[in-house]
Amino acid sequence: MKLLTALCLISFILFLFSCKKESTGPQDQTDTIADVVNAKMYMPLHVGNYWIYEYYYKDASGNYVSNGSIDSVFISTDTIIHNDTFFVFQETSPYLDQYYSLRDSLSYLVDPGGKKLFSAENFEDTLMTQEIEAFHIAYKMNDKDSLISIPIGTFSTYNYKGYVYDLSVSASPKFNYTFYAKNIGIIKRASFYASTFSLPEPTYIEQRLIRYHVE
């Protein structure tokens, strides 16, 4: 269960969200994001911004259904670390309550340790690696301008994608996903249960954005 929680929530620990007013109704985003190179366009950083997500899991028929759980994230304050201004995020969910700090650095979103958690223009390099027990995870930007549909709309996104390798076996990687939309932040995150890594299609749990407010 410890490994399951660690791997299933790894994407949830690392990331965030954004928009100009509170929104819950259907909408479409048609603006291109190809010409945007500043990371804060994808993660608006302002005290008071918040994002609310609903959890979904795949049922026996292969359909994603809500499990009734909610995850909320908001920016509570800003702070100076190493002479740079970071924004403090507070996340509350049924699985984990935590704080973390982020800032934009040119085209990157970084934490106080310098880990790159998103890039608006680097789709070539591995941005970060992580070791969790028997698993190695390498994060890269992928799926540029891919359209992702959630209940509140369809959005053009960039995917901060985790390539998950089981170091105990020789096998192709499985994937975690974090989809960022321009001026909104993270609209969907997906991770799989570690115990299902060996299956042709692992069992995923998703967070989908249902309400947000950004300035």
N, C-alpha and C positions, 0 to 999 in steps of 0.2 A: 504493500500500500504506500510506503514511503517513496519507492521509486516511481510508482504510478502518479502520485501527487506531484513529485518533482518534475517529471518529464511532461505531464499533461498541462502543468501550469507554467512551464518555462517561458512560453511566449507572453503569458499574462504578467509575469514579473518584470519583463523588460520594456513594456511599451505603454502608450497613451492615446490622445484624441483631440476634436475641435469644430466651431461655427459662429455666425454673427448674431443669431437670436435663437431662442429655444425653438426646437423643431421636433414634431412627432409625425407629421403627415407625409404622404407620398410626395416625392419630388424627383426630378431628373437633373443630372449634371452633364452638360454638353460641352463646357469649356475645355479646350485642350490644356494639358499640363506639361507638354513637351518643352515649352519655353521657360518654365520655372526652374530656378536652380537653387533657391534658398530653402533650407530645410524647414524653417518656421512657417512656410506656406502650407506645409503638410502637417505640422503640429503647432497650431497657434498657441503661443506662450503668453498667458495673461492671467494674473491672479483672479480667481472667480470662475474661470472656465471649467465646465464639467461635461462628463460623458456617462451615459448609462447604457448598460449592455444586458441582454438576455441570453441565457445559456440554452443551447440546443444539443441534442444527441441523436444518433442514428438508431431507429427502432428495428425490430426484426424484419420488417418489410423493406428496409433500406431507405426509409424516409426520415428526414430530420424533423424532430418535434421538440417543442420547448419542455424543459424540465421544471419550469417555474422559478428558477433561481436568477437573481439579479446581481450584477457587479456594477459598482459606481466608482468613478474616478474624478477627482477635482484638484485644481491647483490651489493650494491653501496659502502659499506665501512665496516670496523669493528670498534668496540669500546669497552672500558672497563667499565663494570657495576658490582659493588660489587666484584671487583678484578678478575672477569672472563671475557674472551674475547667473545663478541657476534658479530654476523654478521647481518648487517642491510639490510633488504629486502625492496625494493620499488615496489609496485604493482600498475599498471594502468589498468583500465578497464572502460567500458561504465557505470558501476554501482557504482564504488568505487575506489578512489585513496587513498593509505595508505602506511605507513611505519610500520615495526615491526622488532624485533630483536630476534634472536635464537642462541642457541649453542648446541653442543652435550655434554651430561653428561653420560658417560659410555654407556648403551644401550638406553638411552632416548634422545629425542629432547625436549628442554625446552625453555621457554621464561624468561625474567628477573624476573617475579613474581614466578617462579618455577613451572608453569603449564606444565604438561607433554603432549606433542602434538604428540608423537610417541614413541613406544618401539620396539626394534629389538628382544626382547626375552620374555617380559611379556605379555602373552596371557590369564592371569587369572583375574587380578585386573581391576577395573575401574580407568582409568588414570586421568580423569578430568570430572567435571560436570559443567553445565551452565544453567542459568535460563533466558529465553527470554519471557517476558509477561506471557502468560498462558502455556508456554512450558518449560519442563524440559528435558535436553539433557545429557546423560551419554555416555562418549567415552571409548571404549575398542578396543584392537587389535583383529582382527578376520580374517578368510579366509586365513590362512597361506599358502603360495606358490600357491595361486589361479592364473590361467592364465587369463590375461586381454588383449583383442585385441583392438587396436586403429589403425588409418590409417598408422602410421609409424612402426608398428610391433606388435608382441605378446610378453608379458612380464610376468614373475613370480613375484607376488606381495604380499605385506602385506596390509591389509585393516584397517585403523584407522576409525572405524565405530561409528557413532553417533546414539544412541537409543533415539528417540524423543517421549516424552510422552506429551499428552495434559492433563494438570492438571484439566481442567474443566469437563472432562468426564472420565469414566472408560473404557479404551480401550487399546488394545495391542499397542506396540510402532510401529512407522514407522521409517525409517532409512535414514541417510545420509552416504555417502561413500567417502573415500579418499584413493586411491590406490598408494602405494609407490613401486617402482621397484629399485632393487640394481643398484648402480652407475648411476642412472638417476634421482631419486627423484619422485615427484608426476607425474603420467602419466594420471590420470583421477580423477575428483571430481564430485560428484552428490549431489544435494539437491532438495527438493520438495517445491512446493508452499504451504504455510501454509493453504490457503483456501481450499486445497484439502485433508487435513488430514483425514477427515471422509470417504473419498472414499476408496473402497477396494484396489485400486491401485492409489496412489497419482500421480500428474503430476510432473515429474522431469525435471530439466534443468541440463545439464552436461557441464563440461570443459574437452576437450581432448587435450593432448599435440600434437603440430604439428611441433615444432622446439625447439632446446635447444643447449646449449653450457656449459660444465663444465670442470673444471680442478681439 
